[in-house]
Amino acid sequence: MLSYFDRWNGLPAAPGHNLEFDDCGVSGSYRGLRLYSVFQALFAADTLRPVAHEALLRARDEANRAVPPAEAFKRAVTPEDAVYFDRLCRMVHALNFFNQSGAEGELFLNVSGRHLLSVGGGGHGRTFETLLQHCGLRPTQIVLEILESRVDDLQHLQEAIAAYRRRGFRVAIDDFGCQHSNFDRLWQLTPDIVKLDRSLIVQAVANPRARRILPKLIEIIHDLGAQAVVEGIETLEQHALACDAGADLLQGYYYAKPSAEVVSRPAALAPSFVRAAPVAA
């Protein structure tokens, strides 16, 4: 599989770069790191059933010490390295997810800003689509998460999103509401899904004004034709606010922590909390 992966990336066979299959699943190796997958479920707000999972990277060095994902990505020095490493991580995640018997729904995969900027000519998603097909998978099973605040070149970002969608991938804008996020860019990018930054739900709990604004933000997202995800939910109060604001999907430690195994059962909440009553301002 890796030789096929390398060939599609225009690379020679690389010693120390491999995919390893064992009873625990698939792991990847890159410059002294072993790469693993964990998954966090996204739940439908109306039923609390898991409808998708986001893949998250876990890495360990040669001494078996945990390496933060941001540090792991720094080992990909050149633009070519960044493209290779990003695709390698996504392939590890896809193989681990779809090889599980309980895996249903879409898989959310993060795409780094460096990867987006390093690929041009409308080629975004072409190699990944071919790799997925080689594994018997389809782009329609994948949602690609993009942190738009990390990409300053709006035209390049628009071209990338258009190329992904032409190939059947859905696109999510991640962490909307932090840093330089704005609705003008959102209207120009027309994503399928918008994931609201955790800071918004935290502020909604503490600040009555932010609490009133949250439903309006979600209404605008719906006007775009996109689904709204409230992520980072950790308490019952945050859950109630997100549901009352009209969120489509919910994600956070309150429902499920990241795990190597996918979630196949609804979140264990009392039925009366599935759609919460309005919270007083």
Rosetta silent file (secondary structure, phi, psi, omega in degrees, C-alpha in Angstrom):
SEQUENCE: MLSYFDRWNGLPAAPGHNLEFDDCGVSGSYRGLRLYSVFQALFAADTLRPVAHEALLRARDEANRAVPPAEAFKRAVTPEDAVYFDRLCRMVHALNFFNQSGAEGELFLNVSGRHLLSVGGGGHGRTFETLLQHCGLRPTQIVLEILESRVDDLQHLQEAIAAYRRRGFRVAIDDFGCQHSNFDRLWQLTPDIVKLDRSLIVQAVANPRARRILPKLIEIIHDLGAQAVVEGIETLEQHALACDAGADLLQGYYYAKPSAEVVSRPAALAPSFVRAAPVAA
SCORE:     score description
SCORE:     0.000 S_00000001
   1 L     0.000  -42.172 -177.682    0.000    0.000    0.000 S_00000001
   2 H   -66.910  -38.237  178.893    2.781    2.459    0.875 S_00000001
   3 H   -62.121  -37.769  175.379    4.633    1.883   -2.402 S_00000001
   4 H   -64.086  -43.446  178.269    1.374    2.712   -4.180 S_00000001
   5 H   -59.925  -47.204 -179.749    1.027    5.770   -1.942 S_00000001
   6 H   -63.562  -40.770 -178.271    4.607    6.893   -2.697 S_00000001
   7 H   -62.158  -41.124  179.460    4.197    6.378   -6.419 S_00000001
   8 H   -70.501  -19.856  176.096    1.128    8.620   -6.508 S_00000001
   9 L   -94.213    3.532  179.775    3.061   11.279   -4.620 S_00000001
  10 L    70.137   30.441 -175.848    5.937   11.085   -7.086 S_00000001
  11 L  -115.311  148.827  171.227    8.269    9.751   -4.408 S_00000001
  12 L   -73.104  164.328  175.334   10.757    6.880   -4.366 S_00000001
  13 L   -56.786  129.900 -171.520   10.270    4.130   -1.829 S_00000001
  14 L  -111.097  110.547  176.504   11.206    5.771    1.465 S_00000001
  15 L   -58.055  135.997 -179.974   12.976    3.727    4.159 S_00000001
  16 L    88.209   -8.722  174.324   11.357    4.344    7.514 S_00000001
  17 L  -105.521  115.532 -179.426    8.060    5.385    5.944 S_00000001
  18 E  -156.078  163.964  171.328    5.564    2.575    6.226 S_00000001
  19 E  -108.421  130.640 -178.043    2.077    1.503    7.119 S_00000001
  20 E  -116.384  131.265  179.825    1.884   -1.175    9.764 S_00000001
  21 E  -109.970  128.990  174.545   -1.104   -3.435   10.246 S_00000001
  22 E  -149.316 -170.261 -177.029   -1.684   -5.262   13.541 S_00000001
  23 L   -63.501  -20.794 -178.949   -4.493   -6.197   15.926 S_00000001
  24 L   -89.544   -5.706  179.766   -4.765   -2.552   17.006 S_00000001
  25 E   119.524 -147.206 -176.170   -5.309   -1.271   13.472 S_00000001
  26 E  -111.738  136.132  172.419   -3.139    0.740   11.096 S_00000001
  27 E  -130.199  156.567  178.063   -0.285    3.044   12.060 S_00000001
  28 E  -116.121  158.519  178.579    2.055    5.103    9.926 S_00000001
  29 E  -124.545  134.076 -179.600    5.729    5.893   10.310 S_00000001
  30 E  -152.825  114.090  174.437    7.337    9.198    9.410 S_00000001
  31 L    46.772   54.226  176.176   10.796   10.509   10.397 S_00000001
  32 L    83.953    1.716  179.212   11.005    8.728   13.711 S_00000001
  33 E  -109.488  143.053  169.058    7.327    9.106   14.550 S_00000001
  34 E  -104.849  128.341 -172.191    4.653    6.454   14.763 S_00000001
  35 E  -108.028  129.747 -177.913    1.262    7.866   13.742 S_00000001
  36 E  -126.121  169.226  178.452   -2.039    6.628   15.155 S_00000001
  37 E  -117.220  142.187  161.048   -5.728    7.503   14.898 S_00000001
  38 E  -130.707  158.982 -174.606   -8.371    8.351   17.444 S_00000001
  39 E  -130.904  138.240  174.332  -11.933    9.335   16.607 S_00000001
  40 E  -119.140  128.443 -174.795  -14.436   11.659   18.236 S_00000001
  41 E   -75.149  149.400  168.960  -18.090   11.243   17.351 S_00000001
  42 E  -110.755  133.196 -174.138  -20.414   13.970   16.106 S_00000001
  43 E  -112.776  142.077  174.105  -24.021   13.544   17.225 S_00000001
  44 E   -67.711  132.102 -175.989  -27.264   14.678   15.603 S_00000001
  45 L   -65.849  -29.743 -175.342  -28.811   17.318   17.862 S_00000001
  46 L   -83.498  -25.139 -177.455  -32.351   15.987   17.424 S_00000001
  47 L  -121.028  -16.520 -173.991  -31.660   12.298   18.169 S_00000001
  48 L    60.971   24.088  173.524  -28.192   12.271   19.800 S_00000001
  49 L   -87.928  143.405  177.246  -27.250    9.435   17.484 S_00000001
  50 E   -70.586  125.442 -177.453  -23.666    9.391   16.173 S_00000001
  51 E  -117.774   -8.123  179.965  -23.749   10.396   12.514 S_00000001
  52 E  -164.997  168.068  175.364  -20.058   11.060   11.848 S_00000001
  53 E  -137.404  142.627  171.942  -16.605   10.918   13.426 S_00000001
  54 E   -99.022  130.923  176.780  -13.661   13.304   13.321 S_00000001
  55 E   -86.139  135.944  179.223  -10.225   11.700   13.033 S_00000001
  56 E  -126.146  141.069 -177.285   -7.506   13.123   15.269 S_00000001
  57 E   -82.948  137.300  168.305   -3.785   12.440   15.055 S_00000001
  58 E  -126.216  134.779 -176.282   -1.811   10.859   17.870 S_00000001
  59 E  -133.604  147.441  175.585    1.960   10.508   17.486 S_00000001
  60 E  -134.113  145.184  179.900    4.785    8.918   19.480 S_00000001
  61 L   -88.262 -173.470 -174.815    8.530    9.222   19.045 S_00000001
  62 L   -66.877  -18.660  176.205   11.142    6.467   19.101 S_00000001
  63 L   -94.508   11.420  179.485   11.183    6.553   22.921 S_00000001
  64 L    65.378   26.357  175.611    7.388    6.045   22.917 S_00000001
  65 L   -91.237  140.267  179.125    6.797    9.570   24.193 S_00000001
  66 E   -65.582  136.424  178.663    3.661   11.371   23.077 S_00000001
  67 E  -118.358  123.138  179.108    4.299   14.117   20.511 S_00000001
  68 L   -57.423  143.257 -179.850    1.685   16.887   20.081 S_00000001
  69 H   -52.053  -40.431 -179.750    0.159   16.935   16.574 S_00000001
  70 H   -61.438  -37.400  177.746    1.472   20.463   15.930 S_00000001
  71 H   -70.814  -37.700  178.691    5.010   19.271   16.682 S_00000001
  72 H   -61.097  -41.502 -179.130    4.558   16.211   14.480 S_00000001
  73 H   -66.765  -24.507  179.746    3.580   18.399   11.522 S_00000001
  74 L   -68.941  -17.309  178.579    6.754   20.452   11.965 S_00000001
  75 L   -73.747  -15.954  173.543    8.808   17.420   10.886 S_00000001
  76 L   -88.140   96.297 -167.961    7.418   17.937    7.392 S_00000001
  77 L   -80.328  -52.387 -175.265    9.834   20.723    6.448 S_00000001
  78 L   -86.918  164.067  175.326    9.335   21.398    2.736 S_00000001
  79 H   -56.467  -38.325  178.631    6.024   21.989    0.935 S_00000001
  80 H   -64.682  -40.749  177.027    6.409   18.547   -0.673 S_00000001
  81 H   -61.534  -41.780 -178.199    6.943   17.004    2.759 S_00000001
  82 H   -62.370  -41.587  178.232    3.839   18.756    4.069 S_00000001
  83 H   -63.467  -46.344 -179.007    1.700   17.349    1.255 S_00000001
  84 H   -61.484  -49.527 -176.289    3.064   13.832    1.798 S_00000001
  85 H   -62.786  -41.792 -179.890    2.653   13.930    5.591 S_00000001
  86 H   -61.951  -44.955  179.325   -0.878   15.330    5.372 S_00000001
  87 H   -67.267  -39.141  179.341   -1.968   12.614    2.941 S_00000001
  88 H   -60.088  -45.899  178.791   -0.251    9.899    4.985 S_00000001
  89 H   -60.405  -43.829 -178.586   -2.160   10.941    8.110 S_00000001
  90 H   -65.508  -35.731  178.338   -5.460   10.978    6.232 S_00000001
  91 H   -68.868  -40.907  176.183   -4.838    7.506    4.797 S_00000001
  92 H   -57.880  -46.378 -179.202   -4.023    6.104    8.249 S_00000001
  93 H   -63.552  -45.775 -177.220   -7.259    7.610    9.572 S_00000001
  94 H   -62.566  -43.912  179.552   -9.389    6.388    6.664 S_00000001
  95 H   -64.768  -42.142  179.653   -8.079    2.825    6.908 S_00000001
  96 H   -66.012  -37.218 -177.619   -8.561    2.728   10.678 S_00000001
  97 H   -72.696  -54.518 -171.952  -12.079    4.116   10.480 S_00000001
  98 H   -77.445   -9.353  173.924  -13.576    2.124    7.651 S_00000001
  99 L   -83.206   -7.689  179.646  -11.997   -1.150    8.794 S_00000001
 100 L   -87.370  137.444 -175.157  -14.105   -1.020   11.966 S_00000001
 101 L   -65.609  -29.237 -178.175  -17.347   -2.963   11.899 S_00000001
 102 L   -91.870    5.870 -176.062  -19.294   -0.227   13.698 S_00000001
 103 L   -75.348  115.296  176.707  -18.096    2.601   11.466 S_00000001
 104 L  -134.574  160.278  179.084  -21.057    4.373    9.889 S_00000001
 105 L    80.382 -168.728 -174.867  -21.626    7.850    8.553 S_00000001
 106 E   -86.409  157.144  175.095  -19.036   10.307    7.341 S_00000001
 107 E  -110.913  122.183  176.702  -15.418   10.652    8.381 S_00000001
 108 E   -89.256  124.962 -179.998  -14.144   14.189    9.057 S_00000001
 109 E  -124.463  132.410  179.214  -10.481   14.620    8.120 S_00000001
 110 E   -79.298  139.088  174.715   -8.404   17.731    8.724 S_00000001
 111 E  -116.049  124.998 -176.361   -6.462   19.250    5.830 S_00000001
 112 L   -72.847  150.987  176.721   -3.531   21.467    6.812 S_00000001
 113 H   -61.684  -35.935  178.201   -3.192   24.990    5.480 S_00000001
 114 H   -62.723  -38.876  177.691    0.326   24.160    4.258 S_00000001
 115 H   -63.094  -47.344 -178.596   -1.101   21.322    2.186 S_00000001
 116 H   -57.234  -42.871 -176.934   -3.733   23.583    0.636 S_00000001
 117 H   -76.484  -20.651 -176.600   -1.164   26.189   -0.354 S_00000001
 118 H   -87.619  -14.391  179.175    1.322   23.619   -1.687 S_00000001
 119 L  -106.255  134.785 -178.598   -1.098   22.055   -4.178 S_00000001
 120 L  -135.746 -174.160  175.232   -2.189   24.082   -7.190 S_00000001
 121 L    66.383   26.617  179.719   -3.766   23.865  -10.601 S_00000001
 122 L    70.268   17.851 -176.721   -7.078   22.521   -9.348 S_00000001
 123 L   -88.510    2.850 -178.622   -5.369   19.317   -8.253 S_00000001
 124 L   -60.474  127.508  176.908   -6.722   19.306   -4.705 S_00000001
 125 L    89.183  -12.259 -175.327   -8.200   15.918   -3.836 S_00000001
 126 H   -64.832  -51.963 -178.989   -7.077   14.142   -7.012 S_00000001
 127 H   -66.457  -42.345 -178.661   -4.405   11.947   -5.435 S_00000001
 128 H   -63.692  -38.176  177.111   -6.420   11.349   -2.269 S_00000001
 129 H   -60.614  -44.220  179.957   -9.445   10.291   -4.326 S_00000001
 130 H   -64.225  -41.934  178.469   -7.313    7.739   -6.187 S_00000001
 131 H   -63.418  -41.281  177.361   -5.850    6.404   -2.940 S_00000001
 132 H   -61.830  -44.914  179.805   -9.328    6.044   -1.457 S_00000001
 133 H   -61.233  -36.189  177.940  -10.551    4.182   -4.524 S_00000001
 134 H   -62.699  -25.622  179.178   -7.576    1.838   -4.226 S_00000001
 135 L   -97.544    5.906 -179.475   -8.888    0.989   -0.737 S_00000001
 136 L    79.080   21.717 -178.127  -12.475    0.561   -1.923 S_00000001
 137 L  -112.700  164.738 -176.266  -13.585    3.915   -0.470 S_00000001
 138 L  -125.642  148.225  175.785  -15.373    6.916   -1.973 S_00000001
 139 H   -57.779  -29.411 -178.677  -14.963   10.695   -1.576 S_00000001
 140 H   -66.477  -10.303  176.903  -18.653   10.909   -0.637 S_00000001
 141 H   -90.321   -2.017 -170.617  -17.756    9.196    2.651 S_00000001
 142 E  -119.364  136.969  167.636  -15.346   11.983    3.578 S_00000001
 143 E  -113.356  124.566 -179.493  -15.732   15.526    4.944 S_00000001
 144 E   -96.450  120.985 -179.286  -12.553   17.586    4.660 S_00000001
 145 E   -91.411  129.046 -178.741  -12.066   20.105    7.478 S_00000001
 146 E  -123.214  131.233  175.007  -10.289   23.337    6.603 S_00000001
 147 L   -91.657   91.236 -169.711   -9.108   25.980    9.051 S_00000001
 148 H   -64.511  -23.988 -179.860   -9.779   28.964    6.786 S_00000001
 149 H   -69.444  -14.388  179.318   -8.083   31.450    9.104 S_00000001
 150 H   -88.479   -5.155 -177.152   -4.750   29.729    8.331 S_00000001
 151 L  -119.908  109.645 -177.568   -5.022   30.445    4.583 S_00000001
 152 L   -80.632  -24.879 -177.057   -4.677   34.102    3.567 S_00000001
 153 L   -82.673   94.481 -175.319   -4.997   33.478   -0.184 S_00000001
 154 H   -62.248  -42.108 -178.977   -8.778   33.517   -0.596 S_00000001
 155 H   -62.667  -42.804  178.637   -8.725   32.694   -4.318 S_00000001
 156 H   -62.586  -40.428  179.423   -6.476   29.680   -3.745 S_00000001
 157 H   -65.731  -41.718  177.172   -8.776   28.519   -0.954 S_00000001
 158 H   -61.343  -43.439  179.049  -11.851   28.909   -3.169 S_00000001
 159 H   -63.491  -39.839  179.501  -10.177   26.886   -5.933 S_00000001
 160 H   -63.950  -46.831 -179.312   -9.223   24.164   -3.460 S_00000001
 161 H   -63.310  -41.801  178.616  -12.750   23.877   -2.069 S_00000001
 162 H   -62.139  -40.910  179.799  -14.247   23.812   -5.573 S_00000001
 163 H   -65.740  -43.089  178.125  -11.838   21.040   -6.609 S_00000001
 164 H   -60.567  -44.875 -175.898  -12.649   18.949   -3.532 S_00000001
 165 H   -69.972  -33.784  176.230  -16.374   19.294   -4.079 S_00000001
 166 H   -60.085  -30.706 -178.009  -16.128   18.395   -7.782 S_00000001
 167 L   -88.151   -0.846  175.405  -14.605   15.096   -6.683 S_00000001
 168 L   103.368   -5.634  176.604  -17.420   14.356   -4.262 S_00000001
 169 L   -73.648  146.322  166.528  -15.865   15.438   -0.966 S_00000001
 170 E   -93.770  156.495 -174.282  -17.878   17.607    1.380 S_00000001
 171 E  -125.479  133.264  176.490  -16.078   20.546    2.968 S_00000001
 172 E  -118.213  137.906  171.284  -16.275   21.893    6.509 S_00000001
 173 E   -91.503  124.008 -174.046  -14.857   25.169    7.789 S_00000001
 174 E   -96.925  151.707  173.665  -13.323   24.489   11.202 S_00000001
 175 E    53.904   39.572  179.086  -13.090   26.727   14.291 S_00000001
 176 E   -68.420  136.247 -179.249  -15.257   29.459   12.804 S_00000001
 177 L   108.326   -3.679  176.771  -15.464   32.455   15.101 S_00000001
 178 L  -111.447  158.854  176.380  -11.828   32.564   16.153 S_00000001
 179 L    52.387 -118.445 -171.077   -8.997   34.769   14.880 S_00000001
 180 L   -98.595   14.018 -178.902   -9.789   36.248   11.447 S_00000001
 181 L   -60.990  139.258  175.527  -12.989   34.317   10.684 S_00000001
 182 L  -153.473  157.139 -175.004  -15.729   36.435    9.138 S_00000001
 183 H   -70.952  -24.214  177.403  -19.016   35.898    7.350 S_00000001
 184 H   -61.029  -46.461  177.111  -17.820   37.644    4.187 S_00000001
 185 H   -64.904  -36.781 -179.169  -15.282   34.863    3.606 S_00000001
 186 H   -62.837  -42.318  178.293  -17.890   32.280    4.535 S_00000001
 187 H   -62.938  -35.004 -178.872  -20.271   33.538    1.842 S_00000001
 188 H   -77.126  -26.630 -177.284  -17.458   33.346   -0.712 S_00000001
 189 H   -90.135  -25.213  179.574  -16.369   29.841    0.304 S_00000001
 190 L    43.514   62.401  178.458  -19.880   28.289    0.538 S_00000001
 191 L   -73.151  167.472  175.815  -18.916   25.281    2.692 S_00000001
 192 L   -84.113  -30.027 -175.207  -21.223   22.352    3.388 S_00000001
 193 E  -140.177  142.577  173.960  -20.609   22.477    7.140 S_00000001
 194 E  -123.800  122.261  178.047  -19.442   25.161    9.569 S_00000001
 195 E   -99.564  117.821 -177.592  -17.914   24.099   12.889 S_00000001
 196 E   -78.549  136.017 -179.767  -18.188   26.846   15.480 S_00000001
 197 L   -61.109  145.210 -176.765  -15.159   27.441   17.655 S_00000001
 198 H   -57.172  -29.520 -178.013  -15.487   26.230   21.229 S_00000001
 199 H   -59.067  -27.731 -177.409  -15.034   29.764   22.544 S_00000001
 200 H   -68.887  -42.595  179.869  -18.517   30.672   21.270 S_00000001
 201 H   -72.903  -32.847  176.728  -20.372   28.132   23.424 S_00000001
 202 H   -64.485  -44.250  178.894  -18.178   28.996   26.421 S_00000001
 203 H   -66.463  -34.547 -179.139  -19.016   32.692   25.996 S_00000001
 204 H   -63.767  -32.188  177.493  -22.710   31.873   25.548 S_00000001
 205 H   -70.798  -41.049 -171.880  -22.786   30.323   29.013 S_00000001
 206 H   -89.506  -23.258 -169.813  -21.056   33.257   30.686 S_00000001
 207 L  -126.896  114.981 -179.536  -22.361   36.220   28.681 S_00000001
 208 H   -56.480  -35.916  179.414  -26.083   36.927   28.038 S_00000001
 209 H   -65.545  -45.057  177.586  -25.236   38.959   24.933 S_00000001
 210 H   -63.272  -33.461  178.977  -23.198   36.099   23.447 S_00000001
 211 H   -64.692  -37.708  179.024  -26.074   33.763   24.334 S_00000001
 212 H   -74.150  -29.840 -177.507  -28.474   35.855   22.253 S_00000001
 213 H   -75.604  -33.317 -174.270  -26.038   36.066   19.332 S_00000001
 214 H   -53.877  -48.294  177.886  -25.404   32.306   19.035 S_00000001
 215 H   -61.003  -33.093  179.510  -28.818   31.443   17.465 S_00000001
 216 H   -68.787  -38.490  176.209  -28.371   34.308   14.989 S_00000001
 217 H   -61.368  -44.695 -178.827  -24.958   32.963   13.927 S_00000001
 218 H   -67.379  -35.800  176.864  -26.447   29.532   13.344 S_00000001
 219 H   -62.072  -40.842  177.671  -29.355   31.055   11.407 S_00000001
 220 H   -64.623  -41.598  177.657  -26.892   32.762    9.053 S_00000001
 221 H   -59.796  -42.318  177.508  -25.033   29.472    8.578 S_00000001
 222 H   -64.694  -36.438  177.204  -28.328   27.818    7.657 S_00000001
 223 H   -62.885  -26.780  175.945  -29.035   30.653    5.200 S_00000001
 224 L   -73.652  -12.428 -174.641  -25.762   29.676    3.509 S_00000001
 225 L    86.221   17.459 -177.306  -27.183   26.193    3.005 S_00000001
 226 L  -110.634  159.104  172.943  -24.695   24.730    5.476 S_00000001
 227 E   -88.284  149.228  179.568  -25.020   22.649    8.621 S_00000001
 228 E  -109.226  128.848  176.117  -23.850   24.090   11.934 S_00000001
 229 E  -112.405  127.870  170.467  -21.708   22.094   14.357 S_00000001
 230 E  -100.919  118.398 -177.130  -21.164   23.265   17.921 S_00000001
 231 L  -112.490  165.748  179.108  -17.969   21.668   19.165 S_00000001
 232 L    79.282   21.087 -179.589  -16.183   21.588   22.485 S_00000001
 233 L   -75.567  126.809 -176.294  -19.325   20.872   24.519 S_00000001
 234 L  -127.729   -7.738 -177.102  -18.376   19.700   28.007 S_00000001
 235 L  -136.439  163.307  177.057  -21.392   20.411   30.223 S_00000001
 236 H   -62.490  -38.900 -179.667  -25.150   19.951   30.294 S_00000001
 237 H   -63.660  -41.896  177.147  -25.645   23.724   30.187 S_00000001
 238 H   -64.305  -40.321  177.001  -23.542   24.026   27.024 S_00000001
 239 H   -58.971  -47.174 -178.518  -25.492   21.138   25.494 S_00000001
 240 H   -62.241  -42.396  179.403  -28.802   22.852   26.266 S_00000001
 241 H   -64.179  -42.528 -179.148  -27.648   26.156   24.789 S_00000001
 242 H   -63.807  -43.317  179.370  -26.370   24.520   21.593 S_00000001
 243 H   -65.560  -44.606 -178.541  -29.618   22.639   21.048 S_00000001
 244 H   -65.544  -28.839  179.968  -31.755   25.673   21.767 S_00000001
 245 H   -77.107  -11.449  177.130  -29.668   27.765   19.354 S_00000001
 246 L    98.758   19.048  178.860  -30.508   25.380   16.505 S_00000001
 247 L   -60.698  145.364  176.923  -27.261   23.444   16.060 S_00000001
 248 L   -87.488  -41.737 -177.057  -27.451   20.498   13.673 S_00000001
 249 E  -129.128  149.768 -177.315  -24.538   18.503   15.062 S_00000001
 250 E  -127.357  142.060 -178.748  -22.899   18.372   18.486 S_00000001
 251 L  -147.037  140.063  176.635  -19.375   17.379   19.443 S_00000001
 252 L   157.486  170.944 -177.954  -17.436   17.354   22.685 S_00000001
 253 L   -63.537  -20.933  179.054  -16.287   15.481   25.770 S_00000001
 254 L   -62.380  -29.862 -178.164  -19.809   15.689   27.203 S_00000001
 255 L  -100.746  -46.776 -176.675  -20.881   13.048   24.692 S_00000001
 256 L  -163.025  135.408  175.249  -17.736   11.099   23.833 S_00000001
 257 L   -87.247  157.672  175.987  -13.997   11.466   24.261 S_00000001
 258 L   -57.323  137.699 -177.170  -11.586   10.665   21.408 S_00000001
 259 E  -150.056  154.230  176.779  -11.015    6.926   21.190 S_00000001
 260 L   -66.769  -24.435 -179.866   -9.426    4.411   18.849 S_00000001
 261 L   -99.934  142.592 -179.429  -12.848    2.760   18.591 S_00000001
 262 L   -77.046  158.937  178.149  -15.817    4.424   16.924 S_00000001
 263 L   -94.238  129.769 -178.548  -19.051    5.190   18.757 S_00000001
 264 L  -118.529   -2.436 -178.578  -22.076    3.238   17.553 S_00000001
 265 L  -115.396  155.102  176.156  -24.644    4.086   20.251 S_00000001
 266 L   -60.298  155.267  176.434  -26.542    7.287   21.025 S_00000001
 267 L   -63.032  141.014 -174.703  -25.085    9.551   23.682 S_00000001
 268 L   -83.801   76.020  176.455  -26.262    8.526   27.150 S_00000001
 269 L  -120.328  154.976  176.838  -28.374   11.559   28.066 S_00000001
 270 L   -63.651  141.115 -177.903  -31.836   11.732   29.576 S_00000001
 271 H   -53.895  -32.700 -177.654  -34.519   12.031   26.829 S_00000001
 272 H   -66.502  -12.867 -178.186  -35.705   15.368   28.248 S_00000001
 273 H  -102.461    2.237 -179.368  -32.351   16.874   27.347 S_00000001
 274 L   -63.950  -46.781  171.483  -32.305   15.831   23.683 S_00000001
 275 L  -123.830  103.823 -171.420  -33.994   19.088   22.709 S_00000001
 276 L   -77.300  154.056  173.139  -33.656   21.450   25.620 S_00000001
 277 L   -70.960  156.008  179.512  -36.069   24.182   26.600 S_00000001
 278 L   -55.541  142.343  178.056  -34.867   27.750   26.009 S_00000001
 279 L   -93.672  133.252 -177.406  -32.363   28.988   28.540 S_00000001
 280 L   -62.687  139.966  179.265  -33.237   32.287   30.188 S_00000001
 281 L   -72.610    0.000    0.000  -31.095   35.230   29.121 S_00000001
